[in-house]
Amino acid sequence: MSLFWRIFGLNALVLGTATALLLWAPVTVSVPVLLTEAFILVGGLAVMLVANAALLRLGLAPLDRLTRLMATVDLLRPGQRLPVPGAGGEVSELIRTFNAMLDRLEHERATSSARVLLAQEAERRRIAQELHDEVGQSMTGILLVLKRAADDADEPLREELRQAQEITRDSLDEVRRLVRRLRPGVLDDLGLVSALTSLTQDFATHTGLHVVRRFDTDLPALRPETELVLYRVAQESLTNAARHADARRVDVSLRLEGEAAVLEITDDGRGIEAPCEGAGIRGMRERALLAGSALHLTSTPGTGTRIRLTTPSPESSDHARPGPAA
Protein backbone atom coordinates (compact mmCIF):
# COMPACT_ATOMS: atom_id res chain seq x y z
CA MET A 1 0.00 0.00 0.00
CA SER A 2 1.38 3.39 -0.98
CA LEU A 3 2.02 6.12 1.60
CA PHE A 4 -0.78 8.26 0.08
CA TRP A 5 -3.41 5.56 0.45
CA ARG A 6 -2.15 4.64 3.91
CA ILE A 7 -2.60 8.21 5.19
CA PHE A 8 -5.92 8.53 3.33
CA GLY A 9 -7.15 5.28 4.89
CA LEU A 10 -6.16 6.39 8.39
CA ASN A 11 -7.98 9.69 8.01
CA ALA A 12 -11.01 7.97 6.44
CA LEU A 13 -11.15 5.55 9.38
CA VAL A 14 -11.18 8.37 11.90
CA LEU A 15 -13.74 10.47 9.97
CA GLY A 16 -15.93 7.44 9.29
CA THR A 17 -15.93 6.51 12.98
CA ALA A 18 -16.87 10.08 13.92
CA THR A 19 -19.69 10.13 11.34
CA ALA A 20 -21.07 6.82 12.58
CA LEU A 21 -21.12 8.12 16.13
CA LEU A 22 -23.01 11.20 15.02
CA LEU A 23 -25.55 9.10 13.11
CA TRP A 24 -26.31 6.52 15.78
CA ALA A 25 -25.48 8.29 19.02
CA PRO A 26 -28.36 10.06 20.81
CA VAL A 27 -26.75 13.45 20.27
CA THR A 28 -28.49 16.50 18.81
CA VAL A 29 -27.26 19.98 18.04
CA SER A 30 -29.55 22.93 18.78
CA VAL A 31 -29.50 26.41 17.31
CA PRO A 32 -28.09 28.22 19.13
CA VAL A 33 -25.73 25.55 20.48
CA LEU A 34 -26.19 24.67 24.12
CA LEU A 35 -23.21 24.57 26.46
CA THR A 36 -23.46 20.81 27.05
CA GLU A 37 -23.66 20.20 23.28
CA ALA A 38 -20.58 22.37 22.76
CA PHE A 39 -18.68 20.32 25.34
CA ILE A 40 -19.71 17.11 23.56
CA LEU A 41 -18.66 18.45 20.14
CA VAL A 42 -15.32 19.77 21.41
CA GLY A 43 -14.67 16.50 23.24
CA GLY A 44 -15.48 14.50 20.13
CA LEU A 45 -13.17 16.71 18.07
CA ALA A 46 -10.36 16.21 20.61
CA VAL A 47 -10.85 12.43 20.59
CA MET A 48 -10.84 12.44 16.78
CA LEU A 49 -7.63 14.48 16.62
CA VAL A 50 -5.88 12.29 19.19
CA ALA A 51 -6.93 9.12 17.38
CA ASN A 52 -5.80 10.56 14.05
CA ALA A 53 -2.44 11.60 15.50
CA ALA A 54 -1.91 8.19 17.09
CA LEU A 55 -2.72 6.33 13.88
CA LEU A 56 -0.49 8.64 11.82
CA ARG A 57 2.34 8.21 14.31
CA LEU A 58 1.97 4.45 14.01
CA GLY A 59 1.84 4.57 10.23
CA LEU A 60 4.83 6.94 9.87
CA ALA A 61 6.99 5.28 12.56
CA PRO A 62 9.25 3.56 9.96
CA LEU A 63 10.07 6.98 8.48
CA ASP A 64 10.97 8.31 11.92
CA ARG A 65 13.33 5.38 12.47
CA LEU A 66 14.83 5.95 9.05
CA THR A 67 15.41 9.63 9.81
CA ARG A 68 17.15 8.85 13.11
CA LEU A 69 19.39 6.25 11.48
CA MET A 70 20.29 8.62 8.64
CA ALA A 71 21.34 11.24 11.22
CA THR A 72 23.50 8.85 13.26
CA VAL A 73 24.79 6.20 10.84
CA ASP A 74 28.58 5.71 10.85
CA LEU A 75 30.26 3.74 8.08
CA LEU A 76 33.06 2.80 10.49
CA ARG A 77 30.47 0.86 12.51
CA PRO A 78 29.10 -1.47 9.84
CA GLY A 79 25.90 -3.46 10.16
CA GLN A 80 23.46 -0.70 11.13
CA ARG A 81 20.27 -1.60 9.29
CA LEU A 82 16.51 -1.06 9.59
CA PRO A 83 13.96 -3.90 9.48
CA VAL A 84 11.81 -3.72 6.36
CA PRO A 85 8.06 -3.51 7.17
CA GLY A 86 6.05 -6.36 5.76
CA ALA A 87 3.20 -4.16 4.49
CA GLY A 88 5.10 -3.15 1.35
CA GLY A 89 4.59 0.15 -0.45
CA GLU A 90 6.83 3.20 -0.75
CA VAL A 91 8.01 3.10 2.87
CA SER A 92 9.21 -0.51 2.61
CA GLU A 93 10.86 0.19 -0.71
CA LEU A 94 12.54 3.31 0.71
CA ILE A 95 13.97 1.41 3.69
CA ARG A 96 15.05 -1.47 1.45
CA THR A 97 16.82 0.97 -0.88
CA PHE A 98 18.47 2.75 2.06
CA ASN A 99 19.78 -0.56 3.44
CA ALA A 100 21.14 -1.46 0.01
CA MET A 101 22.81 1.93 -0.20
CA LEU A 102 24.48 1.33 3.19
CA ASP A 103 25.72 -2.05 1.94
CA ARG A 104 27.26 -0.40 -1.10
CA LEU A 105 28.78 2.50 0.85
CA GLU A 106 30.28 0.21 3.49
CA HIS A 107 31.82 -2.00 0.82
CA GLU A 108 33.24 1.02 -1.03
CA ARG A 109 34.53 2.50 2.22
CA ALA A 110 36.22 -0.76 3.19
CA THR A 111 37.78 -1.09 -0.26
CA SER A 112 39.07 2.48 -0.34
CA SER A 113 40.35 2.18 3.23
CA ALA A 114 42.20 -0.99 2.28
CA ARG A 115 43.88 0.81 -0.64
CA VAL A 116 44.90 3.74 1.55
CA LEU A 117 46.19 1.64 4.43
CA LEU A 118 48.10 -0.75 2.19
CA ALA A 119 49.69 2.21 0.41
CA GLN A 120 50.53 3.71 3.81
CA GLU A 121 52.17 0.50 4.97
CA ALA A 122 54.16 0.29 1.74
CA GLU A 123 55.40 3.85 2.29
CA ARG A 124 56.25 3.04 5.92
CA ARG A 125 58.23 0.02 4.70
CA ARG A 126 60.11 2.14 2.16
CA ILE A 127 60.99 4.85 4.69
CA ALA A 128 62.04 2.27 7.28
CA GLN A 129 64.28 0.57 4.73
CA GLU A 130 65.93 3.87 3.77
CA LEU A 131 66.44 4.80 7.42
CA HIS A 132 67.99 1.42 8.10
CA ASP A 133 70.18 1.27 5.00
CA GLU A 134 71.16 4.91 4.52
CA VAL A 135 70.96 6.75 7.83
CA GLY A 136 71.80 3.73 9.98
CA GLN A 137 74.86 2.80 7.98
CA SER A 138 76.04 6.41 7.82
CA MET A 139 75.76 6.81 11.59
CA THR A 140 77.55 3.50 12.10
CA GLY A 141 80.37 4.81 9.93
CA ILE A 142 80.48 8.02 11.96
CA LEU A 143 80.78 5.94 15.15
CA LEU A 144 83.77 4.07 13.74
CA VAL A 145 85.48 7.29 12.66
CA LEU A 146 84.89 8.86 16.07
CA LYS A 147 86.28 5.78 17.79
CA ARG A 148 89.50 5.87 15.76
CA ALA A 149 89.84 9.61 16.32
CA ALA A 150 89.25 9.22 20.06
CA ASP A 151 91.85 6.45 20.31
CA ASP A 152 94.50 8.67 18.68
CA ALA A 153 93.52 11.96 20.35
CA ASP A 154 94.92 13.44 23.53
CA GLU A 155 93.01 14.74 26.50
CA PRO A 156 90.75 16.75 26.72
CA LEU A 157 89.86 16.22 23.02
CA ARG A 158 89.51 12.49 23.63
CA GLU A 159 86.77 13.06 26.20
CA GLU A 160 84.87 15.33 23.82
CA LEU A 161 85.09 12.70 21.10
CA ARG A 162 83.80 10.08 23.57
CA GLN A 163 80.81 12.31 24.28
CA ALA A 164 80.21 12.69 20.54
CA GLN A 165 80.31 8.89 20.29
CA GLU A 166 77.65 8.53 22.97
CA ILE A 167 75.42 11.13 21.32
CA THR A 168 75.79 9.40 17.96
CA ARG A 169 75.12 5.99 19.53
CA ASP A 170 71.95 7.30 21.21
CA SER A 171 70.83 8.80 17.92
CA LEU A 172 71.46 5.50 16.16
CA ASP A 173 69.37 3.69 18.78
CA GLU A 174 66.57 6.22 18.24
CA VAL A 175 66.72 5.68 14.48
CA ARG A 176 66.48 1.93 14.99
CA ARG A 177 63.51 2.42 17.31
CA LEU A 178 61.81 4.56 14.66
CA VAL A 179 62.48 1.83 12.09
CA ARG A 180 60.80 -0.73 14.35
CA ARG A 181 57.79 1.55 14.81
CA LEU A 182 57.50 2.16 11.08
CA ARG A 183 57.85 -1.47 10.08
CA PRO A 184 58.14 -4.10 12.82
CA GLY A 185 60.53 -6.64 11.35
CA VAL A 186 59.93 -9.01 14.25
CA LEU A 187 56.30 -9.31 13.10
CA ASP A 188 57.43 -10.78 9.79
CA ASP A 189 60.22 -12.88 11.28
CA LEU A 190 58.84 -14.22 14.58
CA GLY A 191 55.08 -13.68 14.48
CA LEU A 192 52.43 -11.64 16.24
CA VAL A 193 53.02 -12.70 19.86
CA SER A 194 56.74 -11.94 19.69
CA ALA A 195 56.03 -8.61 18.00
CA LEU A 196 53.51 -7.60 20.68
CA THR A 197 55.91 -8.69 23.41
CA SER A 198 58.67 -6.55 21.92
CA LEU A 199 56.24 -3.64 21.49
CA THR A 200 55.05 -3.71 25.09
CA GLN A 201 58.58 -4.08 26.47
CA ASP A 202 59.78 -1.11 24.43
CA PHE A 203 56.71 0.87 25.50
CA ALA A 204 57.26 0.14 29.19
CA THR A 205 60.95 1.05 28.93
CA HIS A 206 60.36 4.44 27.30
CA THR A 207 57.22 5.52 29.21
CA GLY A 208 57.76 4.00 32.66
CA LEU A 209 54.22 2.59 32.72
CA HIS A 210 53.53 -0.83 34.22
CA VAL A 211 52.47 -3.15 31.40
CA VAL A 212 50.86 -6.53 32.11
CA ARG A 213 50.85 -9.02 29.21
CA ARG A 214 48.61 -12.05 28.78
CA PHE A 215 49.16 -13.77 25.44
CA ASP A 216 47.73 -17.17 24.48
CA THR A 217 50.07 -19.46 22.60
CA ASP A 218 47.39 -21.52 20.81
CA LEU A 219 46.15 -18.78 18.49
CA PRO A 220 44.92 -19.73 15.02
CA ALA A 221 46.94 -18.85 11.97
CA LEU A 222 46.01 -15.32 10.89
CA ARG A 223 46.52 -13.50 7.64
CA PRO A 224 49.54 -11.16 7.48
CA GLU A 225 47.28 -8.13 7.06
CA THR A 226 45.22 -9.22 10.07
CA GLU A 227 48.34 -9.57 12.22
CA LEU A 228 49.45 -6.13 11.06
CA VAL A 229 46.06 -4.66 12.02
CA LEU A 230 46.28 -6.22 15.49
CA TYR A 231 49.79 -4.86 15.92
CA ARG A 232 48.89 -1.34 14.76
CA VAL A 233 45.79 -1.20 16.98
CA ALA A 234 47.88 -2.25 19.98
CA GLN A 235 50.51 0.33 19.05
CA GLU A 236 47.98 3.15 18.73
CA SER A 237 46.21 2.14 21.95
CA LEU A 238 49.46 2.16 23.93
CA THR A 239 50.40 5.52 22.44
CA ASN A 240 47.03 7.00 23.44
CA ALA A 241 47.37 5.60 26.96
CA ALA A 242 50.80 7.22 27.35
CA ARG A 243 49.96 10.58 25.78
CA HIS A 244 46.38 11.30 26.78
CA ALA A 245 45.15 8.94 29.51
CA ASP A 246 47.58 9.73 32.36
CA ALA A 247 47.53 6.01 33.10
CA ARG A 248 49.80 4.13 35.49
CA ARG A 249 49.03 0.59 34.33
CA VAL A 250 48.11 -0.95 31.00
CA ASP A 251 46.89 -4.52 30.50
CA VAL A 252 47.39 -6.08 27.07
CA SER A 253 45.86 -9.46 26.30
CA LEU A 254 45.60 -11.57 23.18
CA ARG A 255 43.44 -14.66 23.54
CA LEU A 256 41.31 -17.10 21.62
CA GLU A 257 37.53 -16.90 22.01
CA GLY A 258 35.74 -19.51 19.96
CA GLU A 259 37.32 -19.28 16.52
CA ALA A 260 38.31 -15.61 16.82
CA ALA A 261 41.42 -13.92 18.21
CA VAL A 262 40.62 -11.09 20.61
CA LEU A 263 43.03 -8.26 21.38
CA GLU A 264 42.17 -6.20 24.47
CA ILE A 265 44.01 -3.17 25.84
CA THR A 266 42.82 -1.72 29.16
CA ASP A 267 44.30 1.25 31.03
CA ASP A 268 43.48 2.84 34.39
CA GLY A 269 43.66 6.41 33.10
CA ARG A 270 41.16 9.23 33.09
CA GLY A 271 39.06 7.85 30.24
CA ILE A 272 37.60 9.69 27.26
CA GLU A 273 35.63 12.76 28.24
CA ALA A 274 34.79 14.14 24.81
CA PRO A 275 31.78 12.57 23.06
CA CYS A 276 33.52 12.60 19.67
CA GLU A 277 36.33 10.25 18.74
CA GLY A 278 39.75 11.52 17.78
CA ALA A 279 41.83 10.71 14.73
CA GLY A 280 43.61 7.87 16.50
CA ILE A 281 40.45 5.96 17.33
CA ARG A 282 38.99 6.61 13.89
CA GLY A 283 42.22 5.28 12.41
CA MET A 284 41.87 2.10 14.45
CA ARG A 285 38.33 1.64 13.14
CA GLU A 286 39.63 2.07 9.59
CA ARG A 287 42.20 -0.63 10.19
CA ALA A 288 39.59 -2.93 11.71
CA LEU A 289 37.59 -2.66 8.48
CA LEU A 290 40.67 -3.77 6.54
CA ALA A 291 40.72 -7.10 8.40
CA GLY A 292 36.94 -7.48 8.68
CA SER A 293 37.28 -7.10 12.46
CA ALA A 294 35.01 -5.51 15.06
CA LEU A 295 36.41 -2.75 17.27
CA HIS A 296 34.62 -1.88 20.52
CA LEU A 297 35.66 0.97 22.81
CA THR A 298 34.41 1.28 26.38
CA SER A 299 35.37 4.34 28.39
CA THR A 300 34.00 6.20 31.39
CA PRO A 301 35.64 9.41 32.64
CA GLY A 302 37.82 8.60 35.60
CA THR A 303 37.77 4.81 35.23
CA GLY A 304 40.02 4.19 32.23
CA THR A 305 39.49 2.91 28.71
CA ARG A 306 39.13 -0.56 27.23
CA ILE A 307 39.67 -1.26 23.54
CA ARG A 308 38.62 -4.66 22.24
CA LEU A 309 39.38 -5.88 18.73
CA THR A 310 37.79 -9.15 17.62
CA THR A 311 39.21 -10.71 14.48
CA PRO A 312 37.35 -13.33 12.45
CA SER A 313 38.65 -16.77 11.71
CA PRO A 314 40.55 -17.14 8.42
CA GLU A 315 37.56 -18.96 6.87
CA SER A 316 35.03 -16.25 7.73
CA SER A 317 37.42 -13.47 6.80
CA ASP A 318 37.47 -14.85 3.26
CA HIS A 319 33.85 -13.67 2.96
CA ALA A 320 34.10 -10.44 4.95
CA ARG A 321 37.39 -9.29 3.45
CA PRO A 322 37.19 -6.32 1.04
CA GLY A 323 38.16 -6.76 -2.56
CA PRO A 324 41.79 -6.49 -3.61
CA ALA A 325 43.24 -3.06 -4.13
CA ALA A 326 43.58 -2.05 -7.75
N, C-alpha and C positions, 0 to 999 in steps of 0.2 A: 504494500500500500504506500502510495506516495505521501510526502510530508503534507502537501496541500489537502488531500482527502483525509488524512489523519486529523489535522487541525479542524477541518470542516466537520468531520464526524463527531469530534469531541464537543464542539460548540452546538451542533444539532442535537446531541444527546441532552445537554444541559437545557437548551431552549425547549426541546420537546417535553422534558420532564416538568419544566415550569408551566408550560401550556396545559399539560394534562392535569396538573394540580389546580389550575384556575378553572378548568372545565368541570372537574368532578368534586372539588372541595366546596363545602358550604360557605363560600366567601362571596360577598357582594361589595360593589363599590358605589357609594352614593355621590350625589352632586348637590352641594359641595361635599368633599371627602371628610368623613369623620376621623377623629383622632385615632381611634382604635384601628380603623381600616388603613390609615397611613402607616401605623406601626407594623401592621401585617405586611403591607406592600414593601416597606423598607426592609423588614426582616427577610422577606422572600428574595428581594434583590440581593441582599448581603449573602444569603445562602447560595444563590445562583452564582455570584461572583467567586465565592470561595471554592465551590465545586468546580467551576470552570478553571480557576487558577491551579487547583490540585491536579486536575486531569491534564492540563497543559504541561505542568511541571513533570508529571509522570511520562507524558509522551515525548517531551524534549530532553529528558534526562541523558540519553546517549550523547546529544550534542554538547551538553554541559561537561560530561566526562571527556569528550574529545577536546574541548577548549582547554580544560585544565592540563591534559596531557601535552597538547601543543605548546603550552606556556612553560612547561617544566621538563620536557623530554631532553635527554642528554645522550648524544651518540657514543660517548665513552662509557655509558652504562647500558649495554645492549640488552634487548629482550623486553623492553617496555612496550606492551601491546594492549589494545582494547578488545574485549569480547564483542563479537559481531551479533547484534540482535537477530533473533530468528524470524521476525516479522517481515523482513525484506524491505524493499522500497529504497528511497534516496538515502535515508540515514544509514541503513546497513551497507549500501554500496559506498557511501562516503567513508565509513569507518574501515571497510575492507580495503579501499584504495589507499587510505592513510597508512594502514598497517603494511601494505605492500611497498609504499614509499619509504617507510622506515627500514624495511628489509633491504631495499636497494641502497639507501643512504648509508646504512651501517656497513654493508659490504664494500661500498666505494670508499668509505672512511678507513676501514681496515686495510684495504688494498693500498691506498695512498699512504697510510701510516707505515705500512710495511716497506714501501719504496723509500720513504724518507729515512726511516730508522736503519735500514740496510745500507743506504748511502752514507749515513752518519757513521756507522760502524766501520765501513770501508775507509772513510776519511780518517777516523781515529787510528785505524791500523796503519795507514800510510804515515801519519804524523809520528806515531810511536816508533815505527821502523826508522824514520829519518833521525829522530832524537837518539835512538839507540846506536845507529850506525855512524852518523855524522857527529853530533854533539858529544855523545858518549866517548867515541874513539878520540876525538880532539882533546877532550878534557883528560882522558887517560894519558895521552901524549904529553900534555902540559905537566901532569903529575910526575912523569918520568924525567922530564927536563928539569923541573924544580928539585927533584931528588938529587940528580947529578950536580946541579949548581950548589945545593946546600952542602953536599959532601965535600966539595972543593973550596967552599967559601970560608972565610974567617968570621969570628965573632966581631960585632953583633949582627953582621949581615946574615950569618947562618940561621940565627933565630928568626929573623924576619922571613927568610925563605921557608922555614919550617911552618910558620904561621900561614904563609901563602899556600903551602901544601895542604894544611888542614882545611882552609877555606875552600880550596878546589875540590878536596875529597868530599866535604859536606855538600857542595854544589853537585858533584857527580852522583851522590846518593839521592839527592832531591830529584835529579833528572831521571834516575832509574825508578824512583817512586812514581813520578809522573807517567813514565812509560807503562808501569804496571796498572795505573788507574785508567790510562787510555785503552790499553789492550792487555788484559790479564793473560799472559802466556801460560800460567799454571792451569788456567781453565782448559786450554787446548791440550796440555801435556798430561795433567794428572786428574782432571775431572772436576765436577762441581763442588763436592765436599771439600777437597783440598783447596780449591780456590776460595771458598767462603771462609775456611779456617785461616788462610793467609790474610784475607781481607779484614776479618775481625781482629786478628792479632795486630796488624798494622794500624788499624783504627784505634785500638786500645793503647798502643804505644804512643801515638801522636796526640791523642786527646786526653788521656788519663782517665777515661771512663771505664767503669767495671763492666765487662762484657761476658755474658754467660752463654755458652754454646751448647746446643743439643741437636746433634745431627744423626739421623738414622743411617745405617750402612746398607740396608736392604732396599734401596730406592730402585724404581724401575729405570730402564734405559730411556733417556730423554733425548729429544732432538737437540742439535747444537744451538739452534736459535732459541729453543726453550730454556736451555741452561744459561744462555747469555742474558735472557730476560730476567731469570731468577737472580742472577748475579748483579745486574744493573739495578733491579728494584732493591735488593739488599744494600747496595752501595749508596743509592739515593736516600734510603731510609736512615742509614747510619749518619750520613751527612746532615740530614735535617735534624736528627736528634742532637748532634753536636753543635750545630749552628743556632738553632731556633728553640729547642725544647728545654734548655737548661737542665738536662737530665744528669743523673749520677750513675744510673745502671741501665743497661740495654740487654734484653734477652733475645737471642736469635736462635730459631729452631727450624729444622727442615726434617719433615717426617712424612710417612706414608699413611694416607687415610683412604681406605678402599683401594682404588686403582689410580689415585691421584697423589701427586707430591704437593705438599703444603709448606710454603715458606711463611714464617710468622716472625715479625720484629715488634717487640714491645719495649717501650721506655717508660720511666717514671717521672717524666718532665711535666711541664705546665699544660700540655695539651694544645689543641688548636682552638683559639678563641674566635677567629673570624669565620663567618658562615661560608665564605667563598674559598675555593681551593687554589693554592698557588701553582706556579709553573712546575715545581718539582713533582707534586702529586699528579697533576694533569699529564706530565711526562710519563709517570709510572703507569697510568691508565692506558696511555698510547702503547706502551710496550706490552702491557697485558693483552691488548687486542692482537698484537703481532703473533703471540703464541696461543691465542684462543683461550686465555686464562681469565679468571675472575678475580678482581682486586676489591677487597673490602677494607674500609678504614673506619675505625672506631676511636673516637676521641671525646673526652670531656674535660673542660678547663680545670686544671689543678690535679688531674688524676692520670695524666700520661696519654700516650697514643699507641694503638695497636694496628699494624698493617698486616693483612693476611692475603696472600696470593695463592690461589688454588690452580694448579696446572692440570690439564686433562691427560689421560693416558695416551700413549702414542697412537693407538687405534682410533680413539675418538677425535684426536687432533687432526687426523687425516681429513675428517669431514668438516671440522670447524676452522681449519686453517685457511687464511685468505689466499687468493690466487697468486702465482708467481709474479714477481716484479718484472715489468717489461724493460 
